[in-house]
């Protein structure tokens, strides 16, 4: 069993466990997410899939016929999206798109 974290704009309401991948980055060069930037998060989801998920898939493919594999996807971030929809960081179009697109 593996727990998969790092959706773009993950844990949008938290201050300690934010992810590394953003829908949009702040322009100050800090590499931090701009949670207020609207959009569809296409670039963030592509970064998530190509630089994170594809790497996990390549490793798991080596073992899928040998051992059972279970992936748990964002067990705390997905409820956070629901419970914090009124928060601009979680309820904006980019974060919602990242979560919906990233888990499908």
N, CA, C and O of each residue as an XYZ file, in Angstrom:
416
protein
N       0.843     -1.180      0.000
C       0.000      0.000      0.000
C       0.883      1.237      0.000
O       1.816      1.356      0.794
N       0.572      2.151     -0.903
C       1.312      3.401     -1.007
C       0.327      4.562     -0.910
O      -0.782      4.495     -1.441
N       0.735      5.605     -0.241
C      -0.073      6.817     -0.167
C       0.555      7.836     -1.100
O       1.734      8.166     -0.973
N      -0.238      8.329     -2.035
C       0.257      9.244     -3.057
C      -0.193     10.665     -2.719
O      -1.388     10.945     -2.623
N       0.766     11.538     -2.546
C       0.518     12.950     -2.296
C       1.163     13.772     -3.404
O       1.952     13.249     -4.191
N       0.840     15.019     -3.464
C       1.490     16.027     -4.312
C       0.653     16.513     -5.483
O       1.204     16.959     -6.490
N      -0.674     16.437     -5.372
C      -1.511     17.092     -6.372
C      -1.136     18.567     -6.443
O      -0.723     19.142     -5.436
N      -1.269     19.185     -7.603
C      -1.025     20.633     -7.655
C      -1.944     21.365     -6.672
O      -3.123     21.035     -6.543
N      -1.396     22.337     -6.000
C      -2.102     23.133     -4.982
C      -2.579     22.278     -3.815
O      -3.541     22.639     -3.137
N      -1.915     21.143     -3.571
C      -2.348     20.223     -2.518
C      -2.409     20.914     -1.163
O      -1.659     21.844     -0.867
N      -3.309     20.429     -0.380
C      -3.474     20.913      0.991
C      -3.585     22.436      1.015
O      -2.894     23.117      1.772
N      -4.453     22.936      0.186
C      -4.574     24.370     -0.062
C      -4.857     25.205      1.179
O      -4.611     26.411      1.173
N      -5.359     24.602      2.228
C      -5.685     25.362      3.434
C      -4.577     25.275      4.488
O      -4.521     26.105      5.396
N      -3.709     24.288      4.375
C      -2.663     24.074      5.372
C      -1.490     25.020      5.148
O      -1.315     25.579      4.065
N      -0.711     25.179      6.175
C       0.475     26.012      6.049
C       1.753     25.193      6.184
O       2.838     25.691      5.883
N       1.641     23.943      6.631
C       2.840     23.157      6.886
C       3.069     22.045      5.884
O       4.204     21.595      5.729
N       2.035     21.584      5.197
C       2.210     20.401      4.358
C       1.874     20.659      2.897
O       1.425     19.757      2.190
N       2.088     21.871      2.451
C       1.820     22.183      1.050
C       2.716     21.350      0.145
O       3.812     20.952      0.540
N       2.251     21.092     -1.053
C       3.010     20.280     -1.994
C       4.072     21.068     -2.724
O       4.300     22.248     -2.458
N       4.704     20.395     -3.638
C       5.779     20.995     -4.421
C       5.302     21.490     -5.777
O       5.987     22.277     -6.429
N       4.129     21.032     -6.204
C       3.635     21.355     -7.540
C       2.469     22.325     -7.421
O       1.575     22.144     -6.595
N       2.491     23.345     -8.248
C       1.471     24.391     -8.183
C       0.729     24.515     -9.508
O       1.240     24.149    -10.567
N      -0.467     25.032     -9.421
C      -1.205     25.400    -10.637
C      -0.573     26.648    -11.239
O      -0.429     26.764    -12.456
N      -0.205     27.564    -10.378
C       0.495     28.793    -10.768
C       1.471     29.119     -9.639
O       1.166     28.921     -8.463
N       2.619     29.609    -10.003
C       3.634     29.946     -9.009
C       3.638     31.453     -8.756
O       3.344     32.246     -9.651
N       3.973     31.833     -7.530
C       4.134     33.253     -7.223
C       5.248     33.815     -8.106
O       6.194     33.105     -8.448
N       5.135     35.053     -8.463
C       6.125     35.671     -9.356
C       7.362     36.175     -8.615
O       8.249     36.767     -9.230
N       7.433     35.948     -7.299
C       8.573     36.440     -6.517
C       9.787     35.511     -6.559
O      10.801     35.788     -5.918
N       9.689     34.407     -7.314
C      10.810     33.491     -7.433
C      10.941     32.512     -6.279
O      11.904     31.748     -6.227
N       9.995     32.520     -5.356
C      10.063     31.642     -4.186
C       9.725     30.196     -4.502
O      10.053     29.297     -3.728
N       9.067     29.963     -5.641
C       8.635     28.615     -5.981
C       7.381     28.179     -5.259
O       6.982     27.017     -5.342
N       6.749     29.116     -4.541
C       5.525     28.804     -3.799
C       4.304     29.009     -4.684
O       4.332     29.752     -5.665
N       3.242     28.329     -4.306
C       2.004     28.391     -5.076
C       1.291     29.729     -4.914
O       1.275     30.322     -3.835
N       0.710     30.180     -6.001
C      -0.193     31.326     -5.974
C      -1.605     30.744     -5.939
O      -2.210     30.491     -6.981
N      -2.113     30.539     -4.747
C      -3.414     29.892     -4.560
C      -4.580     30.752     -5.026
O      -5.700     30.257     -5.148
N      -4.340     32.006     -5.282
C      -5.413     32.885     -5.725
C      -5.500     32.995     -7.246
O      -6.421     33.624     -7.766
N      -4.564     32.398     -7.956
C      -4.566     32.466     -9.417
C      -5.665     31.560     -9.972
O      -5.702     30.368     -9.667
N      -6.549     32.117    -10.777
C      -7.602     31.285    -11.378
C      -7.047     30.499    -12.560
O      -5.897     30.683    -12.957
N      -7.862     29.638    -13.106
C      -7.458     28.905    -14.295
C      -7.888     27.457    -14.240
O      -8.684     27.060    -13.390
N      -7.346     26.665    -15.168
C      -7.725     25.259    -15.248
C      -6.609     24.318    -14.784
O      -6.792     23.101    -14.781
N      -5.496     24.851    -14.405
C      -4.351     24.116    -13.859
C      -3.782     23.074    -14.828
O      -3.224     22.069    -14.389
N      -3.912     23.296    -16.109
C      -3.408     22.338    -17.094
C      -1.898     22.128    -16.918
O      -1.431     20.989    -16.925
N      -1.146     23.195    -16.765
C       0.310     23.072    -16.624
C       0.681     22.339    -15.336
O       1.583     21.502    -15.336
N      -0.004     22.647    -14.251
C       0.278     21.978    -12.977
C      -0.047     20.499    -13.022
O       0.713     19.681    -12.502
N      -1.163     20.144    -13.634
C      -1.536     18.736    -13.752
C      -0.562     17.993    -14.657
O      -0.213     16.844    -14.383
N      -0.127     18.634    -15.721
C       0.860     18.004    -16.607
C       2.178     17.774    -15.864
O       2.788     16.713    -15.996
N       2.616     18.760    -15.086
C       3.832     18.600    -14.279
C       3.656     17.451    -13.293
O       4.560     16.631    -13.134
N       2.521     17.384    -12.639
C       2.207     16.323    -11.681
C       2.269     14.947    -12.350
O       2.880     14.020    -11.818
N       1.645     14.823    -13.500
C       1.614     13.527    -14.187
C       2.984     13.137    -14.721
O       3.421     12.001    -14.535
N       3.665     14.065    -15.382
C       4.914     13.717    -16.054
C       6.105     13.600    -15.111
O       6.984     12.768    -15.336
N       6.153     14.412    -14.066
C       7.321     14.405    -13.192
C       7.102     13.651    -11.889
O       8.044     13.467    -11.118
N       5.882     13.216    -11.634
C       5.605     12.538    -10.367
C       4.892     11.205    -10.601
O       5.437     10.148    -10.284
N       3.695     11.250    -11.147
C       2.902     10.035    -11.326
C       3.567      9.064    -12.295
O       3.627      7.868    -12.010
N       4.062      9.538    -13.416
C       4.706      8.646    -14.375
C       5.889      7.907    -13.756
O       6.141      6.750    -14.091
N       6.608      8.563    -12.863
C       7.735      7.927    -12.174
C       7.247      6.809    -11.249
O       7.854      5.740    -11.188
N       6.166      7.057    -10.542
C       5.589      6.033     -9.662
C       5.092      4.857    -10.489
O       5.347      3.700    -10.152
N       4.387      5.153    -11.565
C       3.857      4.101    -12.440
C       4.980      3.221    -12.977
O       4.845      1.998    -13.006
N       6.066      3.815    -13.393
C       7.159      3.018    -13.969
C       7.729      2.027    -12.954
O       8.099      0.911    -13.320
N       7.802      2.420    -11.697
C       8.286      1.507    -10.652
C       7.236      0.432    -10.361
O       7.563     -0.751    -10.267
N       5.985      0.844    -10.220
C       4.935     -0.119     -9.882
C       4.714     -1.145    -10.983
O       4.337     -2.280    -10.693
N       4.936     -0.778    -12.219
C       4.764     -1.722    -13.326
C       5.709     -2.917    -13.206
O       5.397     -4.011    -13.677
N       6.844     -2.706    -12.584
C       7.795     -3.797    -12.396
C       7.255     -4.863    -11.443
O       7.685     -6.015    -11.498
N       6.323     -4.490    -10.578
C       5.876     -5.382     -9.517
C       4.406     -5.776     -9.599
O       3.952     -6.580     -8.784
N       3.648     -5.243    -10.549
C       2.201     -5.456    -10.538
C       1.797     -6.920    -10.714
O       0.705     -7.297    -10.289
N       2.624     -7.743    -11.313
C       2.326     -9.176    -11.431
C       2.896     -9.991    -10.275
O       2.674    -11.199    -10.197
N       3.623     -9.343     -9.385
C       4.306    -10.069     -8.307
C       3.666     -9.864     -6.942
O       3.625    -10.783     -6.124
N       3.172     -8.672     -6.701
C       2.563     -8.372     -5.396
C       1.326     -7.500     -5.603
O       1.255     -6.748     -6.576
N       0.354     -7.593     -4.698
C      -0.791     -6.694     -4.797
C      -0.345     -5.250     -4.522
O       0.491     -5.004     -3.652
N      -0.901     -4.323     -5.260
C      -0.547     -2.913     -5.092
C      -1.832     -2.122     -4.848
O      -2.810     -2.248     -5.585
N      -1.804     -1.311     -3.801
C      -2.930     -0.436     -3.483
C      -2.386      0.982     -3.368
O      -1.386      1.219     -2.691
N      -3.044      1.911     -4.029
C      -2.677      3.318     -3.928
C      -3.794      4.079     -3.241
O      -4.955      3.980     -3.635
N      -3.449      4.824     -2.231
C      -4.390      5.714     -1.558
C      -4.016      7.122     -2.001
O      -2.885      7.568     -1.805
N      -4.979      7.816     -2.600
C      -4.690      9.114     -3.209
C      -5.130     10.255     -2.286
O      -6.310     10.383     -1.962
N      -4.182     11.067     -1.874
C      -4.441     12.298     -1.111
C      -5.499     12.126     -0.013
O      -6.548     12.766     -0.074
N      -5.244     11.277      0.987
C      -6.278     11.005      1.981
C      -6.683     12.205      2.844
O      -7.788     12.222      3.386
N      -5.825     13.190      2.979
C      -6.232     14.361      3.758
C      -6.518     15.585      2.895
O      -7.274     16.464      3.308
N      -5.937     15.655      1.724
C      -6.157     16.824      0.875
C      -7.526     16.825      0.212
O      -8.139     17.884      0.075
N      -8.017     15.669     -0.200
C      -9.332     15.631     -0.849
C     -10.446     16.078      0.093
O     -11.293     16.869     -0.322
N     -10.486     15.609      1.345
C     -11.504     16.158      2.258
C     -11.307     17.659      2.500
O     -12.277     18.397      2.673
N     -10.060     18.098      2.510
C      -9.766     19.517      2.702
C     -10.400     20.355      1.595
O     -10.918     21.441      1.855
N     -10.360     19.860      0.377
C     -10.975     20.572     -0.746
C     -12.464     20.763     -0.494
O     -13.014     21.827     -0.778
N     -13.109     19.743      0.033
C     -14.542     19.813      0.290
C     -14.873     20.724      1.468
O     -15.769     21.563      1.375
N     -14.167     20.564      2.555
C     -14.501     21.308      3.771
C     -14.054     22.761      3.722
O     -14.533     23.578      4.509
N     -13.158     23.096      2.823
C     -12.637     24.466      2.759
C     -12.968     25.169      1.445
O     -12.217     26.038      1.002
N     -14.080     24.802      0.823
C     -14.467     25.423     -0.452
C     -14.652     26.931     -0.331
O     -14.456     27.654     -1.308
N     -15.023     27.412      0.840
C     -15.217     28.848      1.015
C     -13.886     29.595      1.066
O     -13.859     30.810      0.873
N     -12.791     28.896      1.319
C     -11.465     29.506      1.350
C     -11.026     29.722     -0.096
O     -11.069     28.789     -0.898
N     -10.616     30.911     -0.431
C     -10.237     31.239     -1.814
C      -9.113     30.350     -2.340
O      -9.045     30.094     -3.542
N      -8.236     29.877     -1.465
C      -7.133     29.018     -1.900
C      -7.626     27.640     -2.337
O      -7.032     27.009     -3.212
N      -8.710     27.181     -1.724
C      -9.241     25.845     -2.035
C     -10.384     25.889     -3.042
O     -10.553     24.955     -3.827
N     -11.154     26.942     -3.028
C     -12.341     27.009     -3.860
C     -12.131     27.640     -5.222
O     -13.060     27.687     -6.029
N     -10.921     28.130     -5.497
C     -10.734     28.772     -6.810
C     -10.713     27.729     -7.925
O     -10.506     26.542     -7.674
N     -10.925     28.174     -9.129
C     -11.083     27.264    -10.261
C      -9.843     26.403    -10.504
O      -9.973     25.240    -10.886
N      -8.656     26.945    -10.292
C      -7.435     26.190    -10.556
C      -7.278     25.028     -9.582
O      -6.967     23.911     -9.993
N      -7.490     25.287     -8.295
C      -7.352     24.226     -7.302
C      -8.401     23.144     -7.504
O      -8.084     21.957     -7.441
N      -9.628     23.532     -7.741
C     -10.695     22.558     -7.981
C     -10.364     21.715     -9.212
O     -10.534     20.496     -9.188
N      -9.898     22.343    -10.274
C      -9.533     21.609    -11.493
C      -8.371     20.656    -11.238
O      -8.365     19.536    -11.747
N      -7.394     21.091    -10.459
C      -6.239     20.242    -10.157
C      -6.674     18.978     -9.443
O      -6.218     17.884     -9.775
N      -7.547     19.122     -8.472
C      -7.998     17.972     -7.715
C      -8.853     17.040     -8.574
O      -8.667     15.824     -8.552
N      -9.772     17.604     -9.315
C     -10.649     16.760    -10.135
C      -9.872     16.070    -11.245
O     -10.070     14.878    -11.483
N      -9.006     16.782    -11.920
C      -8.252     16.215    -13.031
C      -7.140     15.314    -12.542
O      -6.860     14.280    -13.150
N      -6.509     15.693    -11.458
C      -5.349     14.949    -10.963
C      -5.671     13.578    -10.415
O      -4.798     12.709    -10.411
N      -6.880     13.346     -9.953
C      -7.204     12.035     -9.381
C      -7.897     11.109    -10.373
O      -8.197      9.961    -10.046
N      -8.150     11.600    -11.577
C      -8.822     10.727    -12.545
C      -7.836     10.096    -13.504
O      -8.234      9.333    -14.384
